[in-house]
Each structure stands twice: as C-alpha cells, then as structure tokens.
Amino acid sequence: MYLFLYSFICLDQEKIYNALGYNRKIVCLAIPGKIVEIDKNKEHGIVDYGDGTKRKVNTSLVEVKVGDYVLVHAGFAIELLGEKDAQETLDLFREMLSAGEEN
Amino acid sequence: MFSLKDKKLAEKIISNIKSLDMKLKIMHVCGTHQDTLVKFGLDSLLEQCGIKIGQGPGCPVCVTTTKEIEEMLLLTRKSKIVATFGDMVNVPGETQSLQSMKAEGYNVRTVYGIEDAVNLAETHRDKDIVFMAVGFETTAPTTASVLLNDPPSNFSILCCHRTIPPALKSILNMGEIKIDGLIEPGHVSTIIGTEPYEFISKNYRVPQVIAGFEPLDLLMSVWMLVQQIENGKAFVQNEYDRVVNTEGNVKAQKVIDEVFKPGDKKWRGFPVIPKSSLELRSNFEKYDARRKYESDLEEISKKQFKEPEGCRCGELLRGLLLPQECPLFGTRCKPESPVGPCMVSVEGSCSIEYRYAKKR
C-alpha cells in the first residue's frame, strides 16, 4: 500500500520538477525514483523516474536492490523509500478524516 | 486510502487551526517547503488563521557568502575549470557572476552533482578542476563519498557545506524575532534524523516538526506545531515518517564524519556561526582548493566584501523581512537581473515569490 502511495508521489513530483526545468538547478531537492539496474561494482545503478526518464545514480549511501524506490539528490540515492513504519502520520491523517465524517 | 492532495482534508486542517484562534510565527528552512507554501497559497491561507509562516536561512545558495563566490571567480580567472550547480553560477559576487565570466569565455561548467565534476577531471587530466561544494547535510554526503573514492589529483573542492541545526540555534540566540515553532527540512532530516534538533526544543522550548513536501504535509505539520503549543509542549515530531528515520541515514552520517569536521563559518546575513560548517579533515586536505591554490587566492584572503547595494537578502534569511517588503523586489531585482541570491536560486524566497506572484 505504501508503494502505491509512493508511486503516486513519484510521478507527480517528477512531472512538476521537469516542467520547471529544475534538474540541473536545485541544490537541496530530492526526487523519488525506482532502481531498475545495479552495476556489478554496486556503486551505481539506473533509476527510472516514472516518466521514462532514466539516470545513472550513485548508490553507495544506501543498501538497494532492483525494484527498490529511492530518493535521489544531486546524482546520489540518499534514502530507501517504502519500508518505513509510517503509521504515526498516516494515523493522524485518518483521524482527521474520520473526524470530518462525523461532523 | 487518501491522496496527499486531498482538498477536503486540507480544509479540515485549516478550519481546525482557525478554531484555535492563535497568533503564531513559524519558521521553516527549506526552499522546497517555501515553494509548496506559496504555490498552493498555503502561506496566505495560514495567515488568515493567525499563523505567519516564513523561510529562514534555508537555501544553501543564498547563505553562501559573497567572499566564497569571489574565491570561485578568482579561481576561474586563474584558468581553472570551475564546476558547480546551476543556481550558484548566476549569483552575483561583488565584481560579477560565474555566468558572466562564462560569457567572457572562461571555463565554467554547470553540473548536476559532484560526480559530473569528477568525470570532467578524469577527461581533462591536464587541467585543474574545482568543484564549488555547496549544500546542507543532504548534499554533504555526496561530496564526502566522492572524496573517499580517490578522485584524480587534478580535482579539488571549494568547500561551502553548512549544517542546519547551528543556524537555528544562532537565530534563536540572536532573538531578533519571536519564533513559536520550527518546521524542519525533510531531506536534511533524511540524513541527520531527529536527534540533532532535540537541543532546540529542550533549551529554547520551541516545538519542531520535520515535514514532507506535499501541501498536506505542511498543513499537518503546522497543525502538529499548533497542538504542541496549545498543550504547552515543545519536542521534535516527525510528520515525514514515511521517509525520515529517527536515526537518519547512518551510512551517510559516517561518510560525512570520516571526511569532515565542524568549523565556524560566516553565513550571508549572519555573523560567524559556531560549528556551522563542514571543513575537510587533514587526510583530505589535498582536495581542499583553498589550500591547494592558496597563492592564487592570497590577494582576497583578507579582503572584506560588501553586500550588493540595497540588497536585503540578509534580513530575509534571518526571517525579519518578506520578499515583497524589499524595495528592490520586482523593480531593480528580478530573476533575469538579480541583485541578491534570494532572487537567483529556485529555492530563494524572492525567486519563489516572483514565480507565483501573478497567481496571487
């Protein structure tokens, strides 16, 4: 279920940032993408951003395998997505929603 | 299942905040947060609820000093190939910008990340390549990782990496503005985790929430802050827990620690902030452009540089001013002819305000 949520965010953010021509500009932005290939030396991999754009990224800061979603910043995968226990914030959102239904 | 763009949910959060009828000032330190806030009009919506929310020193390009830019310009003049991020290239120093030097025929390269600069060094072994390493904790591990991998000897960096928590401490110590709550940057936190912020809540009684970048992330973060304040609490909460671990990216932290040590550094608009920079450890001095080209840089080593005339980026970065309140905004200072860095960087609040102003 989380992966579904992430793929939704991935597509959306990437589209926005591409449209703004952010790729070479941004210093602090990170964009989610899917690892589709990993080099033999395991230092680099290919990330698919969901709109057909693929890029070589350095994967030395994370432990990844093909199929994982990662957050990419300045050519580096900086964090693995989709395995976190994100229950706390999801619960807060749900709580807020259900409170809305009662009213 | 709900979407992170759910309008109904947004309205619900807004009405909840409004019902508490509070007058609060919240600071965040992230250009991407500012982009979301302005783009979706959340800043004005929140202002109607009594919440003023603004960007502090959260733009790495903006807080880089004129002196650092002048160092880079001087190295360019001394026939180095200089490489950095696109935003940095357009920031005017006291004399000119890297972009204008490029137009004059100097070798200035825009890169996506440090690895592109290393590739340049590998393909131009007879030239000196200097990478201007700008960025907070999100970017620092990329620099560290590359230096740990023995880049070629014709490669070096002009290190301008800075860290967020010491800057927050500095703002609170200066006490120029009252800050009721802090929204912490999601991607910096991805690396450092939640612990480095804790002293702020403990020592200054300021509530903090680490936030994601969707409109609902920011609204929820404000709601979390408001609730902490309402309940008389001050602690670090993680709204972006779908990405940020409590402990952060430990591997990236180790890499940073192996290559860098904290140093005192001036930020644009700020005095020297103790322990706010990442300086290369002695094992990596051979990649330190300031040491390697000490004689090239000598002529400006003691020089003080002035801020551009009339530019109020400094006050803006300390949270004292909004872009629209600067007399130069949209008149003498525009994205195509920027006076200060906040109008250059896509993460600068002036550039963001200008980008979406027509939609307001």
Contacts between the chains, C-beta under 8 A, distances in Angstrom:
chain1	res1	chain2	res2	distance
A	1	B	1	7.4
A	2	B	242	6.8
A	4	B	1	7.8
A	5	B	1	8.0
A	5	B	4	7.6
A	5	B	242	7.5
A	6	B	242	7.8
A	8	B	3	7.1
A	8	B	4	7.6
A	9	B	4	6.6
A	9	B	214	7.1
A	13	B	213	7.6
A	20	B	346	7.4
A	22	B	346	6.3
A	23	B	112	6.6
A	24	B	85	7.3
A	24	B	86	4.5
A	24	B	110	5.7
A	24	B	111	7.5
A	24	B	112	5.3
A	25	B	85	6.8
A	25	B	86	4.1
A	25	B	87	5.1
A	25	B	345	8.0
A	25	B	346	5.2
A	26	B	31	8.0
A	26	B	85	7.5
A	26	B	87	7.3
A	26	B	346	6.0
A	26	B	347	6.8
A	27	B	59	8.0
A	27	B	60	4.7
A	27	B	61	5.8
A	27	B	85	5.3
A	27	B	87	6.3
A	27	B	88	7.7
A	27	B	134	5.9
A	27	B	135	5.0
A	27	B	139	6.3
A	27	B	345	7.5
A	27	B	347	6.6
A	28	B	30	6.8
A	28	B	31	6.2
A	28	B	32	6.7
A	28	B	58	7.9
A	28	B	59	7.7
A	28	B	60	6.1
A	28	B	135	6.6
A	28	B	136	6.3
A	28	B	138	5.5
A	28	B	139	7.1
A	28	B	185	7.3
A	28	B	187	6.2
A	28	B	188	7.5
A	28	B	347	6.1
A	29	B	31	7.9
A	29	B	32	5.6
A	29	B	187	7.4
A	29	B	347	7.8
A	30	B	138	6.7
A	30	B	187	4.6
A	30	B	190	7.2
A	58	B	115	6.1
A	58	B	142	7.3
A	58	B	145	6.7
A	60	B	145	5.4
A	61	B	141	5.6
A	61	B	142	7.7
A	61	B	145	6.2
A	61	B	249	6.4
A	61	B	251	5.6
A	61	B	252	4.8
A	61	B	255	6.8
A	62	B	249	7.2
A	62	B	251	7.0
A	63	B	251	7.8
A	71	B	187	7.2
A	71	B	190	6.5
A	71	B	243	6.5
A	73	B	138	5.5
A	73	B	139	6.9
A	73	B	142	7.1
A	73	B	187	6.5
A	74	B	85	7.7
A	74	B	112	6.7
A	74	B	113	3.6
A	74	B	114	6.9
A	74	B	135	7.3
A	74	B	138	8.0
A	74	B	139	5.6
A	74	B	142	5.1
A	75	B	112	5.6
A	75	B	113	3.1
A	75	B	114	7.4
A	75	B	115	5.1
A	75	B	116	7.0
A	75	B	142	6.8
A	76	B	113	6.7
A	76	B	115	8.0
A	76	B	141	7.2
A	76	B	142	4.5
A	76	B	145	6.9
A	78	B	138	6.6
A	78	B	141	7.0
A	78	B	142	7.9
A	78	B	187	7.3
A	78	B	190	5.9
A	78	B	191	6.5
A	78	B	249	6.4
A	78	B	252	6.5
A	79	B	190	4.7
A	79	B	191	7.9
A	79	B	243	6.2
A	79	B	249	5.7
A	81	B	242	7.6
A	81	B	243	6.2
A	84	B	241	6.2
A	84	B	242	5.6
A	84	B	243	6.7
A	84	B	244	7.9
A	84	B	245	6.7
A	85	B	241	7.4
A	86	B	241	4.8
A	86	B	242	3.7
A	87	B	241	7.9
A	88	B	238	7.5
A	88	B	241	5.5
A	89	B	220	7.1
A	89	B	238	7.6
A	89	B	239	5.4
A	89	B	240	7.5
A	89	B	241	5.1
A	89	B	242	6.8
A	90	B	242	7.8
A	92	B	220	6.5
A	92	B	224	7.6
A	92	B	239	8.0
A	93	B	2	6.3
A	93	B	9	6.8
A	93	B	216	7.3
A	93	B	220	6.8
A	94	B	2	7.7
A	96	B	9	6.2
A	96	B	12	5.7
A	96	B	13	6.4
A	96	B	16	7.6
A	96	B	220	7.8
A	96	B	223	7.9
A	97	B	2	6.2
A	97	B	6	8.0
A	97	B	9	6.0
A	97	B	12	7.5
A	99	B	12	7.3
A	100	B	8	6.7
A	100	B	9	7.3
A	100	B	12	4.7
